[in-house]
Amino acid sequence: MLSMQRKRRVEGSMDEESALKFFIKLVYERSRINLNENKYQLIKARIGKRMLKLGFERIEDYATWLQKNGDESEIENVINVLTTNYTLFLREEDHFKFLVNEALPKFAQKKERVFNIWSAACATGEEPYSLVFYLNEYYPISAGWSWHILASDISTKALATASRGIYPEEKVESLPQNWLRKYFQKGFGPAEGYYRVKPEWLNRVEFRQINLIENLRVQQVFHVIFCRNVMIYFDRDTQVHVVNQLLEKLCDGGYFIVGHAESLTGFITGLKCIKPSIYCKE
């Protein structure tokens, strides 16, 4: 006979709407990501599994318990599940083509052979690995080029996935077949249906947990910074703060790239828009 797990209830729980607003406020305070009331269903869906694992059936009990308990490790779990964005390999591919066909040739003309690139909201790693693939195709190490890719995210859970470099088949379907063979190991047996980035390419990326609203603990200066599809979650003041911090790490004449649905025009100084979503530091 199956035993039934007793669901946890918290005395004096807040109501559901207050619970949802609690999570919105928590995420904003920690990350400045602005989840509004339109994200209620997203919030409930994303933290549902975490609630069940802890024995909570109602979001109001989970929120009240978290508010009273203040457990930092559990708060980190909440931030992880609510701030990880869906992405895929070669998303908005024109940005990668711009990188290898226009951005880096400008620096190569100045006899530079080492390129620094930052994927500043890398989620589960598809963007930085896409950078590796493109760079190796156009600026291979074997031809005397060198490049360093820093990939960062606020979510430790997303970074763990990224650093493992293991993806289900549907995630890699957008890649050319010859790239799939060149850059991935195909899983067999228990790992069938999964692909793993080969170690020699996995090691070309440095993954770090970085919160973009805090002081950036980054020493390098970069030729190109990708900060795509994250600005849409920030309010205007946070956008200005984040971009200005990142610009301090961008070399003169370097490129700052945001998502297709984002724009920095009109409220950021020191950047010239050269194409939609692509800016050059003046």
C-alpha positions as a Markdown table, in Angstrom:
| # | Residue | x | y | z |
|---|---|---|---|---|
| 1 | Met | 0.0 | 0.0 | 0.0 |
| 2 | Leu | 1.4 | 3.4 | -1.0 |
| 3 | Ser | 2.0 | 5.8 | 1.8 |
| 4 | Met | 0.6 | 9.3 | 1.3 |
| 5 | Gln | 3.0 | 12.2 | 2.1 |
| 6 | Arg | 1.3 | 14.8 | 4.3 |
| 7 | Lys | 1.3 | 18.2 | 2.7 |
| 8 | Arg | 2.9 | 21.0 | 4.7 |
| 9 | Arg | 0.7 | 23.8 | 5.8 |
| 10 | Val | 1.9 | 27.0 | 7.5 |
| 11 | Glu | -0.2 | 28.7 | 10.1 |
| 12 | Gly | -1.2 | 32.2 | 9.2 |
| 13 | Ser | -0.3 | 31.9 | 5.5 |
| 14 | Met | -0.7 | 34.9 | 3.2 |
| 15 | Asp | -3.2 | 34.7 | 0.4 |
| 16 | Glu | -2.2 | 33.5 | -3.1 |
| 17 | Glu | -1.9 | 37.0 | -4.6 |
| 18 | Ser | 0.3 | 38.2 | -1.7 |
| 19 | Ala | 2.4 | 35.1 | -2.2 |
| 20 | Leu | 2.9 | 35.9 | -5.9 |
| 21 | Lys | 3.8 | 39.5 | -5.1 |
| 22 | Phe | 6.3 | 38.2 | -2.5 |
| 23 | Phe | 8.1 | 36.2 | -5.2 |
| 24 | Ile | 8.0 | 39.2 | -7.6 |
| 25 | Lys | 9.5 | 41.4 | -4.9 |
| 26 | Leu | 12.1 | 38.8 | -3.9 |
| 27 | Val | 13.4 | 38.4 | -7.5 |
| 28 | Tyr | 13.4 | 42.2 | -8.1 |
| 29 | Glu | 15.4 | 42.8 | -4.9 |
| 30 | Arg | 18.0 | 40.2 | -5.7 |
| 31 | Ser | 18.3 | 40.5 | -9.4 |
| 32 | Arg | 16.4 | 43.7 | -10.5 |
| 33 | Ile | 14.5 | 41.4 | -12.9 |
| 34 | Asn | 11.0 | 42.8 | -13.1 |
| 35 | Leu | 8.4 | 40.0 | -13.1 |
| 36 | Asn | 5.0 | 41.7 | -13.2 |
| 37 | Glu | 1.4 | 40.4 | -12.6 |
| 38 | Asn | 1.4 | 39.1 | -16.2 |
| 39 | Lys | 4.0 | 36.5 | -15.1 |
| 40 | Tyr | 1.8 | 34.9 | -12.4 |
| 41 | Gln | 1.3 | 31.7 | -14.3 |
| 42 | Leu | 5.0 | 31.5 | -15.1 |
| 43 | Ile | 5.8 | 31.9 | -11.5 |
| 44 | Lys | 3.5 | 29.2 | -10.4 |
| 45 | Ala | 4.6 | 26.8 | -13.1 |
| 46 | Arg | 8.3 | 27.3 | -12.4 |
| 47 | Ile | 8.3 | 26.9 | -8.7 |
| 48 | Gly | 5.7 | 24.1 | -8.7 |
| 49 | Lys | 8.3 | 21.3 | -8.7 |
| 50 | Arg | 10.3 | 23.0 | -6.0 |
| 51 | Met | 7.2 | 23.3 | -3.8 |
| 52 | Leu | 6.3 | 19.7 | -4.2 |
| 53 | Lys | 9.8 | 18.5 | -3.4 |
| 54 | Leu | 9.5 | 20.4 | -0.1 |
| 55 | Gly | 6.0 | 19.1 | 0.6 |
| 56 | Phe | 4.1 | 22.2 | -0.1 |
| 57 | Glu | 0.9 | 22.0 | -2.2 |
| 58 | Arg | -0.1 | 25.7 | -2.0 |
| 59 | Ile | 2.1 | 28.6 | -3.1 |
| 60 | Glu | 0.9 | 30.7 | -0.2 |
| 61 | Asp | 2.3 | 28.2 | 2.3 |
| 62 | Tyr | 5.6 | 28.0 | 0.5 |
| 63 | Ala | 5.9 | 31.8 | 0.3 |
| 64 | Thr | 5.0 | 32.3 | 4.0 |
| 65 | Trp | 7.5 | 29.6 | 5.1 |
| 66 | Leu | 10.2 | 31.1 | 3.0 |
| 67 | Gln | 9.5 | 34.6 | 4.3 |
| 68 | Lys | 9.6 | 33.4 | 7.9 |
| 69 | Asn | 12.5 | 31.0 | 7.5 |
| 70 | Gly | 14.7 | 33.2 | 5.3 |
| 71 | Asp | 16.8 | 30.3 | 4.2 |
| 72 | Glu | 19.4 | 31.7 | 1.8 |
| 73 | Ser | 20.0 | 28.4 | 0.0 |
| 74 | Glu | 16.3 | 28.1 | -0.7 |
| 75 | Ile | 16.1 | 31.7 | -1.8 |
| 76 | Glu | 18.8 | 30.9 | -4.3 |
| 77 | Asn | 16.7 | 28.0 | -5.6 |
| 78 | Val | 13.8 | 30.4 | -6.2 |
| 79 | Ile | 16.1 | 32.9 | -8.0 |
| 80 | Asn | 17.4 | 30.0 | -10.1 |
| 81 | Val | 14.1 | 28.8 | -11.3 |
| 82 | Leu | 12.5 | 32.3 | -11.9 |
| 83 | Thr | 15.4 | 33.9 | -13.7 |
| 84 | Thr | 16.6 | 31.2 | -16.1 |
| 85 | Asn | 15.5 | 32.1 | -19.7 |
| 86 | Tyr | 14.8 | 29.7 | -22.5 |
| 87 | Thr | 17.5 | 29.9 | -25.2 |
| 88 | Leu | 18.8 | 27.8 | -28.1 |
| 89 | Phe | 21.9 | 27.3 | -30.2 |
| 90 | Leu | 22.5 | 30.0 | -32.9 |
| 91 | Arg | 19.6 | 32.1 | -31.6 |
| 92 | Glu | 19.4 | 35.4 | -33.6 |
| 93 | Glu | 22.3 | 34.0 | -35.7 |
| 94 | Asp | 22.9 | 37.3 | -37.6 |
| 95 | His | 24.7 | 38.5 | -34.4 |
| 96 | Phe | 27.2 | 35.7 | -34.7 |
| 97 | Lys | 27.7 | 36.4 | -38.4 |
| 98 | Phe | 28.3 | 40.1 | -37.6 |
| 99 | Leu | 30.9 | 39.1 | -35.0 |
| 100 | Val | 33.0 | 37.1 | -37.4 |
| 101 | Asn | 32.4 | 39.1 | -40.6 |
| 102 | Glu | 32.5 | 42.7 | -39.3 |
| 103 | Ala | 33.4 | 43.1 | -35.7 |
| 104 | Leu | 36.5 | 40.9 | -35.3 |
| 105 | Pro | 38.0 | 41.8 | -38.8 |
| 106 | Lys | 38.2 | 45.4 | -37.5 |
| 107 | Phe | 40.4 | 44.4 | -34.7 |
| 108 | Ala | 42.3 | 41.9 | -36.8 |
| 109 | Gln | 43.3 | 44.8 | -39.1 |
| 110 | Lys | 45.0 | 46.4 | -36.1 |
| 111 | Lys | 47.1 | 43.2 | -35.8 |
| 112 | Glu | 45.2 | 42.0 | -32.8 |
| 113 | Arg | 45.3 | 38.2 | -32.6 |
| 114 | Val | 43.6 | 37.7 | -29.2 |
| 115 | Phe | 39.9 | 38.4 | -28.8 |
| 116 | Asn | 38.0 | 38.7 | -25.6 |
| 117 | Ile | 34.2 | 38.1 | -25.7 |
| 118 | Trp | 31.7 | 38.2 | -22.8 |
| 119 | Ser | 28.3 | 36.3 | -22.9 |
| 120 | Ala | 26.9 | 38.3 | -20.0 |
| 121 | Ala | 23.6 | 36.4 | -19.6 |
| 122 | Cys | 24.5 | 33.0 | -20.8 |
| 123 | Ala | 21.6 | 31.0 | -19.3 |
| 124 | Thr | 22.3 | 27.3 | -19.9 |
| 125 | Gly | 25.2 | 27.8 | -22.2 |
| 126 | Glu | 23.9 | 27.7 | -25.8 |
| 127 | Glu | 25.1 | 31.3 | -26.6 |
| 128 | Pro | 28.7 | 30.9 | -25.5 |
| 129 | Tyr | 29.1 | 27.5 | -27.2 |
| 130 | Ser | 27.6 | 29.0 | -30.3 |
| 131 | Leu | 30.4 | 31.6 | -30.0 |
| 132 | Val | 33.0 | 28.9 | -29.7 |
| 133 | Phe | 31.7 | 27.1 | -32.9 |
| 134 | Tyr | 31.6 | 30.3 | -34.9 |
| 135 | Leu | 35.0 | 31.5 | -33.7 |
| 136 | Asn | 36.6 | 28.2 | -34.4 |
| 137 | Glu | 35.2 | 28.1 | -38.0 |
| 138 | Tyr | 36.4 | 31.6 | -38.8 |
| 139 | Tyr | 39.3 | 32.2 | -36.4 |
| 140 | Pro | 40.7 | 28.8 | -35.6 |
| 141 | Ile | 43.3 | 28.3 | -32.9 |
| 142 | Ser | 45.3 | 26.3 | -35.4 |
| 143 | Ala | 45.8 | 29.3 | -37.6 |
| 144 | Gly | 47.3 | 31.4 | -34.8 |
| 145 | Trp | 44.2 | 33.1 | -33.4 |
| 146 | Ser | 43.3 | 33.1 | -29.8 |
| 147 | Trp | 40.1 | 33.9 | -28.0 |
| 148 | His | 38.8 | 33.9 | -24.5 |
| 149 | Ile | 35.0 | 33.6 | -23.8 |
| 150 | Leu | 33.6 | 34.6 | -20.4 |
| 151 | Ala | 30.1 | 33.3 | -19.9 |
| 152 | Ser | 28.1 | 34.5 | -16.8 |
| 153 | Asp | 24.7 | 34.3 | -15.4 |
| 154 | Ile | 23.0 | 34.9 | -12.0 |
| 155 | Ser | 21.5 | 31.4 | -11.9 |
| 156 | Thr | 23.9 | 28.8 | -10.4 |
| 157 | Lys | 21.5 | 26.1 | -11.7 |
| 158 | Ala | 21.7 | 27.3 | -15.3 |
| 159 | Leu | 25.5 | 27.6 | -15.0 |
| 160 | Ala | 25.7 | 24.0 | -13.8 |
| 161 | Thr | 23.9 | 22.9 | -16.9 |
| 162 | Ala | 26.1 | 25.1 | -19.1 |
| 163 | Ser | 29.3 | 23.8 | -17.6 |
| 164 | Arg | 28.3 | 20.2 | -18.2 |
| 165 | Gly | 27.5 | 20.9 | -21.8 |
| 166 | Ile | 24.9 | 18.1 | -22.2 |
| 167 | Tyr | 21.8 | 18.9 | -24.2 |
| 168 | Pro | 18.8 | 16.9 | -25.4 |
| 169 | Glu | 18.5 | 16.3 | -29.1 |
| 170 | Glu | 15.8 | 18.9 | -29.7 |
| 171 | Lys | 18.1 | 21.6 | -28.3 |
| 172 | Val | 20.8 | 20.9 | -31.0 |
| 173 | Glu | 18.5 | 20.5 | -34.0 |
| 174 | Ser | 19.2 | 24.0 | -35.2 |
| 175 | Leu | 22.9 | 23.2 | -35.7 |
| 176 | Pro | 24.4 | 22.1 | -39.1 |
| 177 | Gln | 24.9 | 18.3 | -39.1 |
| 178 | Asn | 28.7 | 18.7 | -39.7 |
| 179 | Trp | 28.9 | 21.0 | -36.7 |
| 180 | Leu | 27.0 | 18.4 | -34.6 |
| 181 | Arg | 29.6 | 15.8 | -35.5 |
| 182 | Lys | 32.5 | 18.1 | -35.1 |
| 183 | Tyr | 31.6 | 19.7 | -31.8 |
| 184 | Phe | 29.5 | 17.1 | -30.0 |
| 185 | Gln | 29.7 | 13.5 | -28.7 |
| 186 | Lys | 26.4 | 11.6 | -29.4 |
| 187 | Gly | 25.0 | 9.7 | -26.4 |
| 188 | Phe | 24.4 | 6.0 | -26.5 |
| 189 | Gly | 22.6 | 3.6 | -24.1 |
| 190 | Pro | 21.3 | 5.5 | -21.1 |
| 191 | Ala | 22.5 | 8.7 | -22.7 |
| 192 | Glu | 20.7 | 8.1 | -26.0 |
| 193 | Gly | 18.9 | 11.2 | -27.3 |
| 194 | Tyr | 21.5 | 13.5 | -25.7 |
| 195 | Tyr | 24.6 | 15.3 | -27.0 |
| 196 | Arg | 27.6 | 16.5 | -25.1 |
| 197 | Val | 30.0 | 19.3 | -26.1 |
| 198 | Lys | 33.4 | 17.7 | -26.7 |
| 199 | Pro | 35.9 | 18.5 | -23.9 |
| 200 | Glu | 38.3 | 20.5 | -26.1 |
| 201 | Trp | 35.4 | 22.9 | -26.9 |
| 202 | Leu | 33.9 | 22.8 | -23.4 |
| 203 | Asn | 37.2 | 24.0 | -22.0 |
| 204 | Arg | 37.2 | 27.1 | -24.3 |
| 205 | Val | 34.5 | 28.8 | -22.1 |
| 206 | Glu | 35.0 | 30.2 | -18.6 |
| 207 | Phe | 31.7 | 30.1 | -16.7 |
| 208 | Arg | 31.2 | 32.4 | -13.7 |
| 209 | Gln | 28.2 | 33.3 | -11.5 |
| 210 | Ile | 27.8 | 37.1 | -11.8 |
| 211 | Asn | 24.9 | 39.3 | -10.8 |
| 212 | Leu | 24.9 | 42.2 | -13.3 |
| 213 | Ile | 23.4 | 44.7 | -10.9 |
| 214 | Glu | 26.2 | 44.3 | -8.4 |
| 215 | Asn | 29.8 | 45.5 | -8.7 |
| 216 | Leu | 31.4 | 43.5 | -11.5 |
| 217 | Arg | 34.3 | 41.4 | -10.3 |
| 218 | Val | 35.8 | 41.2 | -13.8 |
| 219 | Gln | 39.3 | 42.4 | -14.7 |
| 220 | Gln | 39.4 | 41.8 | -18.4 |
| 221 | Val | 38.5 | 44.3 | -21.1 |
| 222 | Phe | 36.4 | 42.9 | -23.9 |
| 223 | His | 36.2 | 43.4 | -27.7 |
| 224 | Val | 32.5 | 42.3 | -27.8 |
| 225 | Ile | 29.9 | 41.9 | -25.1 |
| 226 | Phe | 26.7 | 40.0 | -25.7 |
| 227 | Cys | 23.9 | 40.9 | -23.3 |
| 228 | Arg | 20.9 | 39.6 | -25.1 |
| 229 | Asn | 17.3 | 39.1 | -24.1 |
| 230 | Val | 17.8 | 40.2 | -20.5 |
| 231 | Met | 17.2 | 44.0 | -20.7 |
| 232 | Ile | 13.5 | 43.4 | -21.4 |
| 233 | Tyr | 13.2 | 42.2 | -17.8 |
| 234 | Phe | 14.9 | 45.3 | -16.2 |
| 235 | Asp | 13.2 | 48.6 | -15.5 |
| 236 | Arg | 14.8 | 51.7 | -17.1 |
| 237 | Asp | 17.0 | 52.7 | -14.1 |
| 238 | Thr | 18.4 | 49.1 | -13.9 |
| 239 | Gln | 19.0 | 49.0 | -17.7 |
| 240 | Val | 21.1 | 52.2 | -17.4 |
| 241 | His | 23.0 | 50.9 | -14.4 |
| 242 | Val | 23.8 | 47.5 | -16.0 |
| 243 | Val | 24.8 | 48.8 | -19.4 |
| 244 | Asn | 27.0 | 51.5 | -17.9 |
| 245 | Gln | 28.8 | 49.0 | -15.7 |
| 246 | Leu | 29.3 | 46.7 | -18.7 |
| 247 | Leu | 30.6 | 49.5 | -20.9 |
| 248 | Glu | 33.4 | 50.0 | -18.4 |
| 249 | Lys | 34.6 | 46.5 | -19.4 |
| 250 | Leu | 34.2 | 47.2 | -23.2 |
| 251 | Cys | 37.2 | 48.5 | -25.1 |
| 252 | Asp | 37.0 | 51.7 | -27.2 |
| 253 | Gly | 35.5 | 50.7 | -30.5 |
| 254 | Gly | 34.1 | 47.5 | -29.0 |
| 255 | Tyr | 30.6 | 46.2 | -29.7 |
| 256 | Phe | 27.7 | 45.8 | -27.4 |
| 257 | Ile | 25.0 | 43.4 | -28.6 |
| 258 | Val | 21.4 | 43.1 | -27.2 |
| 259 | Gly | 18.5 | 41.0 | -28.3 |
| 260 | His | 16.4 | 41.7 | -31.4 |
| 261 | Ala | 13.5 | 42.9 | -29.2 |
| 262 | Glu | 15.6 | 45.3 | -27.2 |
| 263 | Ser | 17.0 | 48.8 | -27.8 |
| 264 | Leu | 19.3 | 51.1 | -26.0 |
| 265 | Thr | 18.7 | 54.1 | -28.2 |
| 266 | Gly | 17.8 | 57.4 | -26.5 |
| 267 | Phe | 18.9 | 56.7 | -23.0 |
| 268 | Ile | 22.5 | 55.3 | -23.1 |
| 269 | Thr | 25.4 | 57.7 | -23.9 |
| 270 | Gly | 28.7 | 56.6 | -25.3 |
| 271 | Leu | 27.1 | 54.0 | -27.7 |
| 272 | Lys | 26.4 | 54.4 | -31.4 |
| 273 | Cys | 23.8 | 52.2 | -33.0 |
| 274 | Ile | 25.2 | 50.8 | -36.1 |
| 275 | Lys | 22.5 | 48.2 | -36.8 |
| 276 | Pro | 19.4 | 47.2 | -34.9 |
| 277 | Ser | 20.4 | 45.7 | -31.6 |
| 278 | Ile | 24.2 | 46.3 | -32.3 |
| 279 | Tyr | 26.1 | 49.2 | -30.8 |
| 280 | Cys | 29.6 | 50.4 | -30.9 |
| 281 | Lys | 31.4 | 52.2 | -28.0 |
| 282 | Glu | 32.5 | 55.6 | -29.1 |
